[in-house]
Amino acid sequence: MDANLLKKSEDFDKLPETRIIFITENDEIGKGLPLYPIERCFLGTGEKFALQ
């Protein structure tokens, strides 16, 4: 999705923040919520992953 946004050897911190929104006809998670925010985290520790 962002493969063409950087020039060769440009730093990754030059990438803009990206948000992906999935709109589905049905509640795919099945918990009855209107919105399911997701954040990246380290699976081993549960700590949030954020680029600085």
Backbone atoms as SQL, in Angstrom:
CREATE TABLE atoms (id INTEGER PRIMARY KEY, chain TEXT, resi INTEGER, resn TEXT, atom TEXT, x REAL, y REAL, z REAL);
INSERT INTO atoms VALUES
  (1, 'A', 1, 'MET', 'N', 0.814, -1.188, 0.000),
  (2, 'A', 1, 'MET', 'CA', 0.000, 0.000, 0.000),
  (3, 'A', 1, 'MET', 'C', 0.865, 1.261, 0.000),
  (4, 'A', 2, 'ASP', 'N', 1.968, 1.237, 0.717),
  (5, 'A', 2, 'ASP', 'CA', 2.814, 2.424, 0.762),
  (6, 'A', 2, 'ASP', 'C', 4.152, 2.217, 0.054),
  (7, 'A', 3, 'ALA', 'N', 4.245, 1.180, -0.757),
  (8, 'A', 3, 'ALA', 'CA', 5.504, 0.828, -1.413),
  (9, 'A', 3, 'ALA', 'C', 6.027, 1.925, -2.327),
  (10, 'A', 4, 'ASN', 'N', 5.172, 2.733, -2.894),
  (11, 'A', 4, 'ASN', 'CA', 5.597, 3.763, -3.837),
  (12, 'A', 4, 'ASN', 'C', 5.688, 5.154, -3.221),
  (13, 'A', 5, 'LEU', 'N', 5.547, 5.271, -1.902),
  (14, 'A', 5, 'LEU', 'CA', 5.546, 6.584, -1.268),
  (15, 'A', 5, 'LEU', 'C', 6.938, 7.103, -0.932),
  (16, 'A', 6, 'LEU', 'N', 7.944, 6.230, -0.902),
  (17, 'A', 6, 'LEU', 'CA', 9.310, 6.646, -0.594),
  (18, 'A', 6, 'LEU', 'C', 10.210, 6.469, -1.804),
  (19, 'A', 7, 'LYS', 'N', 11.194, 7.350, -1.896),
  (20, 'A', 7, 'LYS', 'CA', 12.215, 7.181, -2.910),
  (21, 'A', 7, 'LYS', 'C', 13.277, 6.232, -2.369),
  (22, 'A', 8, 'LYS', 'N', 14.069, 5.657, -3.240),
  (23, 'A', 8, 'LYS', 'CA', 15.117, 4.721, -2.843),
  (24, 'A', 8, 'LYS', 'C', 16.014, 5.351, -1.782),
  (25, 'A', 9, 'SER', 'N', 16.261, 4.613, -0.718),
  (26, 'A', 9, 'SER', 'CA', 17.108, 4.977, 0.429),
  (27, 'A', 9, 'SER', 'C', 16.532, 6.074, 1.319),
  (28, 'A', 10, 'GLU', 'N', 15.268, 6.458, 1.128),
  (29, 'A', 10, 'GLU', 'CA', 14.624, 7.411, 2.026),
  (30, 'A', 10, 'GLU', 'C', 14.256, 6.716, 3.328),
  (31, 'A', 11, 'ASP', 'N', 14.331, 7.425, 4.444),
  (32, 'A', 11, 'ASP', 'CA', 14.018, 6.855, 5.753),
  (33, 'A', 11, 'ASP', 'C', 12.529, 6.546, 5.883),
  (34, 'A', 12, 'PHE', 'N', 12.240, 5.460, 6.627),
  (35, 'A', 12, 'PHE', 'CA', 10.846, 5.068, 6.836),
  (36, 'A', 12, 'PHE', 'C', 10.065, 6.110, 7.626),
  (37, 'A', 13, 'ASP', 'N', 10.765, 6.935, 8.416),
  (38, 'A', 13, 'ASP', 'CA', 10.043, 7.954, 9.186),
  (39, 'A', 13, 'ASP', 'C', 9.454, 9.047, 8.297),
  (40, 'A', 14, 'LYS', 'N', 9.762, 9.006, 7.017),
  (41, 'A', 14, 'LYS', 'CA', 9.171, 9.945, 6.055),
  (42, 'A', 14, 'LYS', 'C', 7.779, 9.490, 5.594),
  (43, 'A', 15, 'LEU', 'N', 7.423, 8.251, 5.918),
  (44, 'A', 15, 'LEU', 'CA', 6.093, 7.754, 5.540),
  (45, 'A', 15, 'LEU', 'C', 5.012, 8.477, 6.345),
  (46, 'A', 16, 'PRO', 'N', 3.912, 8.827, 5.705),
  (47, 'A', 16, 'PRO', 'CA', 2.809, 9.424, 6.458),
  (48, 'A', 16, 'PRO', 'C', 2.111, 8.366, 7.311),
  (49, 'A', 17, 'GLU', 'N', 1.419, 8.800, 8.365),
  (50, 'A', 17, 'GLU', 'CA', 0.630, 7.868, 9.165),
  (51, 'A', 17, 'GLU', 'C', -0.480, 7.324, 8.282),
  (52, 'A', 18, 'THR', 'N', -0.700, 6.037, 8.365),
  (53, 'A', 18, 'THR', 'CA', -1.686, 5.380, 7.523),
  (54, 'A', 18, 'THR', 'C', -2.762, 4.740, 8.381),
  (55, 'A', 19, 'ARG', 'N', -3.987, 4.866, 7.963),
  (56, 'A', 19, 'ARG', 'CA', -5.114, 4.206, 8.636),
  (57, 'A', 19, 'ARG', 'C', -5.847, 3.365, 7.613),
  (58, 'A', 20, 'ILE', 'N', -6.233, 2.187, 8.039),
  (59, 'A', 20, 'ILE', 'CA', -6.984, 1.290, 7.168),
  (60, 'A', 20, 'ILE', 'C', -8.346, 1.073, 7.801),
  (61, 'A', 21, 'ILE', 'N', -9.383, 1.250, 7.021),
  (62, 'A', 21, 'ILE', 'CA', -10.749, 1.090, 7.511),
  (63, 'A', 21, 'ILE', 'C', -11.409, -0.030, 6.711),
  (64, 'A', 22, 'PHE', 'N', -11.904, -1.026, 7.424),
  (65, 'A', 22, 'PHE', 'CA', -12.639, -2.117, 6.796),
  (66, 'A', 22, 'PHE', 'C', -14.127, -1.891, 7.060),
  (67, 'A', 23, 'ILE', 'N', -14.904, -1.808, 6.020),
  (68, 'A', 23, 'ILE', 'CA', -16.354, -1.680, 6.157),
  (69, 'A', 23, 'ILE', 'C', -16.948, -3.000, 5.661),
  (70, 'A', 24, 'THR', 'N', -17.652, -3.672, 6.564),
  (71, 'A', 24, 'THR', 'CA', -18.235, -4.969, 6.205),
  (72, 'A', 24, 'THR', 'C', -19.746, -4.929, 6.369),
  (73, 'A', 25, 'GLU', 'N', -20.409, -5.802, 5.676),
  (74, 'A', 25, 'GLU', 'CA', -21.861, -5.889, 5.757),
  (75, 'A', 25, 'GLU', 'C', -22.305, -6.509, 7.077),
  (76, 'A', 26, 'ASN', 'N', -21.494, -7.424, 7.606),
  (77, 'A', 26, 'ASN', 'CA', -21.838, -8.132, 8.833),
  (78, 'A', 26, 'ASN', 'C', -20.789, -7.869, 9.910),
  (79, 'A', 27, 'ASP', 'N', -21.145, -8.152, 11.152),
  (80, 'A', 27, 'ASP', 'CA', -20.226, -8.031, 12.282),
  (81, 'A', 27, 'ASP', 'C', -19.297, -9.236, 12.255),
  (82, 'A', 28, 'GLU', 'N', -18.143, -9.089, 11.569),
  (83, 'A', 28, 'GLU', 'CA', -17.229, -10.210, 11.379),
  (84, 'A', 28, 'GLU', 'C', -16.605, -10.700, 12.686),
  (85, 'A', 29, 'ILE', 'N', -16.452, -9.827, 13.674),
  (86, 'A', 29, 'ILE', 'CA', -15.873, -10.213, 14.960),
  (87, 'A', 29, 'ILE', 'C', -16.930, -10.897, 15.834),
  (88, 'A', 30, 'GLY', 'N', -18.190, -10.506, 15.665),
  (89, 'A', 30, 'GLY', 'CA', -19.292, -11.166, 16.360),
  (90, 'A', 30, 'GLY', 'C', -19.517, -10.751, 17.798),
  (91, 'A', 31, 'LYS', 'N', -19.005, -9.583, 18.197),
  (92, 'A', 31, 'LYS', 'CA', -19.175, -9.118, 19.574),
  (93, 'A', 31, 'LYS', 'C', -20.266, -8.061, 19.710),
  (94, 'A', 32, 'GLY', 'N', -20.916, -7.702, 18.624),
  (95, 'A', 32, 'GLY', 'CA', -22.026, -6.756, 18.678),
  (96, 'A', 32, 'GLY', 'C', -21.615, -5.295, 18.830),
  (97, 'A', 33, 'LEU', 'N', -20.352, -4.988, 18.585),
  (98, 'A', 33, 'LEU', 'CA', -19.893, -3.608, 18.704),
  (99, 'A', 33, 'LEU', 'C', -19.944, -2.908, 17.352),
  (100, 'A', 34, 'PRO', 'N', -20.179, -1.590, 17.340),
  (101, 'A', 34, 'PRO', 'CA', -20.213, -0.879, 16.064),
  (102, 'A', 34, 'PRO', 'C', -18.820, -0.576, 15.512),
  (103, 'A', 35, 'LEU', 'N', -17.787, -0.649, 16.388),
  (104, 'A', 35, 'LEU', 'CA', -16.437, -0.291, 15.999),
  (105, 'A', 35, 'LEU', 'C', -15.437, -1.144, 16.770),
  (106, 'A', 36, 'TYR', 'N', -14.407, -1.601, 16.095),
  (107, 'A', 36, 'TYR', 'CA', -13.347, -2.400, 16.732),
  (108, 'A', 36, 'TYR', 'C', -11.997, -1.739, 16.470),
  (109, 'A', 37, 'PRO', 'N', -11.591, -0.773, 17.297),
  (110, 'A', 37, 'PRO', 'CA', -10.269, -0.163, 17.100),
  (111, 'A', 37, 'PRO', 'C', -9.171, -1.199, 17.347),
  (112, 'A', 38, 'ILE', 'N', -8.136, -1.151, 16.555),
  (113, 'A', 38, 'ILE', 'CA', -7.029, -2.094, 16.668),
  (114, 'A', 38, 'ILE', 'C', -5.735, -1.301, 16.756),
  (115, 'A', 39, 'GLU', 'N', -4.837, -1.728, 17.635),
  (116, 'A', 39, 'GLU', 'CA', -3.512, -1.133, 17.730),
  (117, 'A', 39, 'GLU', 'C', -2.488, -2.243, 17.644),
  (118, 'A', 40, 'ARG', 'N', -1.340, -1.940, 17.077),
  (119, 'A', 40, 'ARG', 'CA', -0.258, -2.929, 17.019),
  (120, 'A', 40, 'ARG', 'C', 0.311, -3.130, 18.413),
  (121, 'A', 41, 'CYS', 'N', 0.649, -4.360, 18.724),
  (122, 'A', 41, 'CYS', 'CA', 1.303, -4.633, 20.004),
  (123, 'A', 41, 'CYS', 'C', 2.246, -5.826, 19.840),
  (124, 'A', 42, 'PHE', 'N', 3.186, -5.926, 20.773),
  (125, 'A', 42, 'PHE', 'CA', 4.073, -7.075, 20.810),
  (126, 'A', 42, 'PHE', 'C', 3.309, -8.219, 21.460),
  (127, 'A', 43, 'LEU', 'N', 3.180, -9.312, 20.766),
  (128, 'A', 43, 'LEU', 'CA', 2.376, -10.425, 21.267),
  (129, 'A', 43, 'LEU', 'C', 2.953, -11.029, 22.542),
  (130, 'A', 44, 'GLY', 'N', 4.257, -11.033, 22.683),
  (131, 'A', 44, 'GLY', 'CA', 4.883, -11.633, 23.870),
  (132, 'A', 44, 'GLY', 'C', 4.661, -10.837, 25.140),
  (133, 'A', 45, 'THR', 'N', 4.610, -9.491, 25.018),
  (134, 'A', 45, 'THR', 'CA', 4.495, -8.645, 26.212),
  (135, 'A', 45, 'THR', 'C', 3.179, -7.883, 26.305),
  (136, 'A', 46, 'GLY', 'N', 2.480, -7.746, 25.187),
  (137, 'A', 46, 'GLY', 'CA', 1.254, -6.956, 25.176),
  (138, 'A', 46, 'GLY', 'C', 1.510, -5.468, 25.088),
  (139, 'A', 47, 'GLU', 'N', 2.792, -5.056, 25.051),
  (140, 'A', 47, 'GLU', 'CA', 3.118, -3.638, 24.961),
  (141, 'A', 47, 'GLU', 'C', 2.759, -3.108, 23.582),
  (142, 'A', 48, 'LYS', 'N', 2.279, -1.845, 23.539),
  (143, 'A', 48, 'LYS', 'CA', 1.932, -1.216, 22.271),
  (144, 'A', 48, 'LYS', 'C', 3.184, -0.946, 21.470),
  (145, 'A', 49, 'PHE', 'N', 3.070, -1.104, 20.166),
  (146, 'A', 49, 'PHE', 'CA', 4.163, -0.855, 19.232),
  (147, 'A', 49, 'PHE', 'C', 3.902, 0.478, 18.560),
  (148, 'A', 50, 'ALA', 'N', 4.842, 1.389, 18.664),
  (149, 'A', 50, 'ALA', 'CA', 4.699, 2.682, 18.003),
  (150, 'A', 50, 'ALA', 'C', 6.049, 3.099, 17.451),
  (151, 'A', 51, 'LEU', 'N', 6.041, 3.605, 16.236),
  (152, 'A', 51, 'LEU', 'CA', 7.266, 4.132, 15.663),
  (153, 'A', 51, 'LEU', 'C', 7.491, 5.519, 16.225),
  (154, 'A', 52, 'GLN', 'N', 8.703, 5.794, 16.595),
  (155, 'A', 52, 'GLN', 'CA', 9.027, 7.100, 17.194),
  (156, 'A', 52, 'GLN', 'C', 9.649, 8.000, 16.155);
